[in-house]
Each structure stands twice: as structure tokens, then as C-alpha cells.
Amino acid sequence: MNEILKVEGLVKRYKELIALDHLSISVNEGEIFGLLGPNGSGKSTCINCILSLLEYDKGSIRVFGKEMSPKAYELKSQIGIVPQEVAVYDSLTVYENIDFFCGLYIRDKEERKKLVREAIDFVALNDFVKFRPKKLSGGLKRRLNIACGIVHKPKLIFFDEPTVAVDPQSRNRILEGIGELRDKGATIIYTSHYMEEVEQLCDRIAILDKGNTIAEGTIEELRNMIKKSEIISIEAGGLEEAVLEKVRELKNVYSLDYDGSTLKVEAGSGRHNVIDIVNILQEAGYSLRKIFSEQPTLNDVFLELTGKTLRDE
């Protein structure tokens, strides 16, 4: 598998603050790579260093196998950026905005015209080409933002929180579009605080905290890094404390919560967790209504690895 991006031992300091502490990540060709982390974890600093918008103190960044630098214009021409904040010109129409950003990379007018029409089709803005951004809804502005970032058909695209504050229909279209870009050969780096989006989209994920990579891998590999491997919910009324204590004493159980009607158990790896719990309850004479067993979500993984303490913006 070809490495499109390789970051090794990246260090960035702001006086006494270490924003990136020997951070390393690698992104393979043709994948959607999720870059996650709590506020202040170093995500934005990392991206800005990759794009050579920030100088860094130590480490190396290679894009398409070549060293990235502020003057690496050939590399930069193959990169697309869709920022979190909508970055378009209010004085230009939808068509003019997309054409302007395409013109930063493509000089030939006929080729640019073709690429602009393709970008408009891709984000479904055909009915709004003469509109100015102020007349567009939040979802339409996001789609315009995407068109401006991908119109020159970059090989590597950064999406930074592209679905913030949009309606469900626009969010669905944006996510579908990102998948289509990957299917057409683009490599994508995706940041979001919506864990379900990342879980749905991303082939691999890196979780950053305190300026370093604390975990990297597929969803399944990340799940295997945490203690919790199974969440069991059982509807059963009137469970006595003595019975609950027996469940707590099971080898793989490390968390138990009971609200009087539903027993929720978090358990570590084990083939018979559900059976062991059900046996205890049935031997005590309780009838069970519904039983659910599920794997931890990406949100569970994220919180266990980074903690639940609130972070400053």
C-alpha cells in the first residue's frame, strides 16, 4: 500500500507550550483517514504543519513520497482543503466562487470550465449557480465550500468538520460525496466531533491527545485497545442487591448499572459473558424480557482513551 502522507516525530512548540510532542501518523493511498482528538489535542496544529502553514521545530513530513515545504507548489497543487469555517467570497456567485478557486490551479479556460461544471454537479448546486453565498442556506454553503476545495481534482483532500450545523439531508449528501471521492481515487483526511460519522466513513483512525498519537488503526483495532469489549443490557425488574453482587463478581465484569428495570453491564473480552449473567438471574428465579449485547462504539473508545474531563476550547 502506497503511503500518501507520512508524518514522523513532529514537534511544535509555542514558547513553553508543546503543541505537538513527537507526533507520527501515516495515511495510505485511497483511504479515508479519521483524525480525532479533544480540544487542544493538536489536530489543527498538525494539519497546519502538514500544509506548511506553520513552521515546526523537529520531525519530517512527506507527501506523495516527497518532503513537504512552503515552496513545494507541485505538491500543494495536488492537495484540496475544505475548512471548518466556510471560506468563500460573498461578492461572487456560486459559479464565480468555484471558478476562482479552480483558477488558482488550472490556467486553461476550457479545462477550468469543465472542472467547474463537474464540481457543481457533484455537490448538486446546479439550481444555485447565480446565487451569492448570503442567499444560501447553511447546508448549501457547506456544499459550495466543498466544491471550492475539490474542483481541481486533488489527490489528497482535508475535510475539517464539514457537516457542522447542517440539516440531515445536507449532511447525508456530504457524507455520500466524501465516499464517492474516495471511490474515484482520492485520499481523504477527515476530522469531526461526530463519532458516528467517523465510524461510518473512515477506514482507519488516529486519536490524538496532548500533542501525540495515542492510538491508530481500524475501528476493530481501536476497540481491542480498551478494556470494555461488550455492553450487555437485560430488562429484568426487581433485582435484589445480592444477585447484582454475584454479577459484579464475574471475572470479566468491571461496570454494572441497574435502574430498577434494566441491568446494564460493561464487560471485558469473554465468549460467555451473556450466558454467565443470564444463568445467575435465572437461577435466582427472575424472568428476563429483552437481552441486548453490543460492541463499544467509537465514542466509547474515544472517551476511555482520552478521558471524560471537559477540555477548554
Residue pairs with C-beta under 8 A, 6 or more apart in sequence:
1 28
1 29
2 28
2 29
2 65
3 26
3 27
3 28
3 29
3 62
3 65
4 27
4 28
4 29
4 63
4 64
4 155
4 156
4 187
5 25
5 26
5 27
5 50
5 61
5 62
5 63
5 156
5 187
5 189
6 25
6 26
6 27
6 60
6 61
6 62
7 23
7 24
7 25
7 26
7 46
7 49
7 50
7 59
7 60
7 61
8 24
8 59
8 60
8 61
9 22
9 23
9 24
9 58
9 59
9 60
10 20
10 22
10 23
10 24
10 46
10 49
10 56
10 58
10 59
10 60
10 61
11 18
11 20
11 21
11 22
11 23
11 56
11 57
11 58
11 59
12 18
12 19
12 20
12 42
12 45
12 49
12 54
12 56
12 57
12 211
13 19
13 57
18 211
19 42
19 45
19 211
20 42
20 45
20 46
20 49
20 56
20 59
20 211
20 212
21 42
21 210
21 211
21 212
22 58
22 59
22 212
23 42
23 46
23 59
23 208
23 211
23 212
23 213
24 213
25 33
25 35
25 46
25 206
25 213
25 216
27 33
27 187
27 189
27 204
28 187
28 204
29 187
30 182
30 185
30 186
30 187
31 182
31 187
31 188
31 202
31 203
31 204
32 178
32 179
32 182
32 188
32 190
32 201
32 202
32 203
33 187
33 188
33 189
33 190
33 202
33 203
33 204
33 205
33 206
34 190
34 191
34 192
34 198
34 201
34 202
34 204
34 205
34 206
35 43
35 46
35 47
35 189
35 190
35 191
35 205
35 206
35 208
36 43
36 191
36 192
36 195
36 198
36 205
36 206
36 207
36 208
36 302
37 43
37 207
37 208
37 209
37 306
38 209
38 306
38 311
39 311
39 312
39 313
40 311
40 312
41 208
41 209
41 210
41 211
41 306
42 208
42 210
42 211
42 212
43 191
43 208
44 160
45 54
45 211
46 208
47 158
47 160
47 189
47 191
48 54
49 55
49 56
49 61
50 61
50 63
50 68
51 68
51 76
51 79
51 81
51 158
52 68
52 69
52 70
52 72
52 76
60 67
61 67
61 68
62 68
63 72
63 75
63 79
63 156
64 75
64 78
64 155
64 156
66 72
66 75
68 75
77 105
77 152
77 154
78 154
78 155
78 156
79 154
79 155
79 156
79 157
79 158
80 149
80 150
80 152
80 154
80 156
80 157
80 158
81 149
81 157
81 158
81 160
82 145
82 146
82 148
82 149
82 150
82 157
82 158
82 159
82 160
82 162
83 145
83 149
83 160
84 160
84 161
84 162
84 164
86 133
86 141
86 142
86 144
86 145
87 145
87 148
88 97
88 133
88 141
88 144
88 145
88 148
89 96
89 97
89 100
89 133
90 132
90 133
90 134
91 132
92 100
92 132
93 129
93 130
93 131
93 132
94 120
94 125
94 128
94 129
94 130
94 131
94 132
94 133
94 136
94 144
94 147
95 116
95 120
95 129
95 130
97 133
97 144
97 148
98 116
98 119
98 120
98 144
98 147
98 148
98 151
99 112
99 113
99 116
100 148
101 148
101 149
101 151
101 152
102 112
102 115
102 116
102 119
102 151
102 152
103 112
104 152
105 152
106 112
106 115
106 152
115 151
115 152
115 153
116 151
118 151
119 147
119 148
119 150
119 151
120 126
120 129
120 147
122 147
122 150
122 177
122 180
123 143
123 144
123 146
123 147
123 173
123 177
124 143
124 173
125 140
125 143
125 144
125 147
128 136
128 140
131 140
133 141
133 144
136 144
137 167
137 170
138 165
138 166
138 167
138 170
139 166
139 167
139 169
139 170
139 171
139 173
140 170
142 162
142 163
142 164
142 166
142 170
142 174
143 170
143 173
143 174
145 162
146 159
146 162
146 174
146 177
149 157
150 157
150 181
150 186
154 186
155 185
155 186
155 187
156 186
156 187
156 188
156 189
157 181
157 186
157 187
157 188
157 189
158 188
158 189
158 191
159 178
159 188
159 189
159 190
159 191
160 191
161 191
161 192
161 193
162 174
162 178
162 190
162 192
163 170
163 171
163 174
163 175
163 192
163 194
163 197
166 174
171 197
175 197
175 200
175 201
178 188
178 190
178 201
179 201
181 188
182 188
190 198
190 201
190 202
192 198
195 297
195 298
195 299
195 302
196 297
196 298
196 299
198 205
198 298
199 219
199 297
199 298
202 219
203 218
204 216
204 217
204 218
205 215
205 216
205 217
205 218
205 219
205 222
205 298
206 213
206 215
206 216
207 213
207 214
207 215
207 216
207 222
207 301
207 302
207 305
207 306
208 214
209 305
209 306
214 305
214 306
215 222
215 225
215 301
215 305
217 225
219 298
222 298
222 301
223 229
223 295
223 296
223 301
225 301
225 305
226 296
226 300
226 301
226 304
226 305
227 254
227 268
227 304
228 254
228 255
228 266
228 267
228 268
228 296
228 300
228 304
229 267
229 268
229 269
229 270
229 295
229 296
230 266
230 267
230 268
230 269
230 270
230 273
230 274
230 293
230 294
230 295
230 296
231 264
231 265
231 266
231 267
231 293
231 294
231 295
231 296
231 300
232 263
232 264
232 265
232 266
232 267
232 273
232 274
232 277
232 291
232 292
232 293
233 262
233 263
233 264
233 265
233 290
233 291
233 292
233 293
234 262
234 263
234 265
234 277
234 278
234 281
234 288
234 290
234 291
234 292
235 261
235 262
235 263
235 288
235 289
235 290
235 291
236 261
236 262
236 263
236 281
236 286
236 287
236 288
236 289
237 260
237 261
237 286
238 260
238 286
239 258
239 263
239 281
239 286
240 284
243 280
243 281
243 284
243 286
244 256
244 258
244 263
246 280
246 284
247 253
247 256
247 263
247 265
247 277
247 280
247 281
248 256
250 267
250 273
250 276
250 277
250 280
251 270
252 267
252 268
252 269
252 270
252 273
253 265
253 266
253 267
253 268
253 273
253 277
254 266
254 267
254 268
255 265
255 266
256 263
256 264
256 265
256 266
257 263
257 264
257 265
258 264
263 277
263 281
265 273
265 277
267 273
270 276
273 293
274 291
274 293
278 288
278 291
281 288
282 288
296 304
